[in-house]
């Protein structure tokens, strides 16, 4: 019987690959967009404008303080009520990007605030513009603090992407649900689903660990 | 219009909360003049020179630097700062950049000097401060005295009209103080306009045209180094001098 199940599972590998592909594509797109947006928000937040700071702060708190599943439902089911029709893929990308951006924003803010004021004053005193101070002096030093948790955040993002199966996207988790209907062995099926996620996440976990070690090195140059 | 100096304080006041850290400061520094500012800690001397390049904002009064009024919307502060070098007590070198990169960063990005030319000038400046062999060293690999000399070279790289020094030797081990002072003397002798917050009285005697003594936010006394050290006119300056010259 287990033999039959294994055969049947082997037969579903094209579906599994599609699911894995969907998980990777979803994660990758929202990881890139979320990183850009998160850095943008983080830099804006430390710019010294109190209104912008509190607006972004409130949004970040809201997103961090509500379940991701609820956010996805709001985007997918509530936005169409206001005339914004989204397909599941776009809704998934928006929700994941927003979530990633909010967490990354906080990581970036912490990194920027960790750079001693003397550094900013030195850059200011040599006449560097605001963007030059950020790009040449503050960000490279902030990256020491930012990089390890940033990569850690990517791992969380990939795992959070499993929630998009709730709005019908055929990602790895949903493939698990589909397969388990044909092969009634939940333990085995979802064990394999877990292995799939682990294969994607493990290299990132290793990368985070390596970065953490390298950031501790003497002068910690970071190549942007 | 009265004659204006390179740096002109006219009735400048500044408060930190309710604390009046600068009290009615009037002081004019002429081009090529070297002014040493001294006084007990908390007397406002650092705040005074930090106002000159706008690291601190003044509350009222006028502060005119190189013909431009600070706080005036018409004054481009970023532009003005390129004309003013600032040397910090704690060096504030960029730790992720080599000595040469520290020196060339602003010339390349602010002055838009081509990289090769900026690096050539940077190497010459580092040689001038005695660090020709350290161009590729990171700040963490340099001693305090070496770091401060790189910091001075970093300022000189912008070819400023004015240089401000905020206790440049206070964070250094005694044996490294003279190597930094020697560089400062050389800069002064080339005719740089300088305001130097320091207690290095040997330096003041050697190159300063004027010593300004501050206490509790006000300028108490001002005169040539000889006058000030030999014949201090106020009790407060006498008390201060007896403390720093005793050892």
Contacts between the chains, C-beta under 8 A, distances in Angstrom:
chain1	res1	chain2	res2	distance
A	116	B	92	7.8
A	118	B	88	6.2
A	118	B	90	5.7
A	118	B	92	4.1
A	119	B	92	6.1
A	119	B	94	6.8
A	121	B	55	5.8
A	121	B	86	7.8
A	121	B	88	7.1
A	121	B	92	6.6
A	122	B	86	7.6
A	122	B	88	6.6
A	122	B	92	3.9
A	122	B	93	7.5
A	122	B	94	7.2
A	123	B	94	7.9
A	124	B	55	6.8
A	124	B	81	6.7
A	125	B	53	5.7
A	125	B	55	6.8
A	125	B	81	5.9
A	125	B	84	7.2
A	125	B	85	7.5
A	125	B	86	3.9
A	126	B	81	7.1
A	126	B	82	7.3
A	126	B	85	8.0
A	126	B	105	7.2
A	126	B	106	3.8
A	126	B	110	6.8
A	126	B	154	7.0
A	126	B	155	7.6
A	126	B	158	6.2
A	127	B	78	5.4
A	127	B	79	7.0
A	127	B	81	4.3
A	127	B	82	3.5
A	127	B	106	6.1
A	127	B	110	4.7
A	127	B	158	7.0
A	128	B	78	7.9
A	128	B	105	7.6
A	128	B	106	6.3
A	128	B	109	6.4
A	128	B	110	6.1
A	129	B	78	6.0
A	129	B	110	7.7
A	132	B	109	5.2
A	132	B	110	7.3
A	136	B	94	7.9
A	136	B	105	6.0
A	136	B	109	6.5
A	137	B	94	5.8
A	140	B	96	4.8
A	141	B	94	7.8
A	141	B	95	6.9
A	141	B	96	5.8
A	218	B	138	7.2
A	218	B	140	5.8
A	218	B	141	7.7
A	219	B	95	5.8
A	219	B	96	6.6
A	219	B	138	4.0
A	219	B	139	7.3
A	219	B	140	4.9
A	219	B	141	7.4
A	220	B	95	7.7
A	220	B	96	6.8
A	221	B	96	5.3
A	221	B	138	7.8
A	222	B	96	6.6
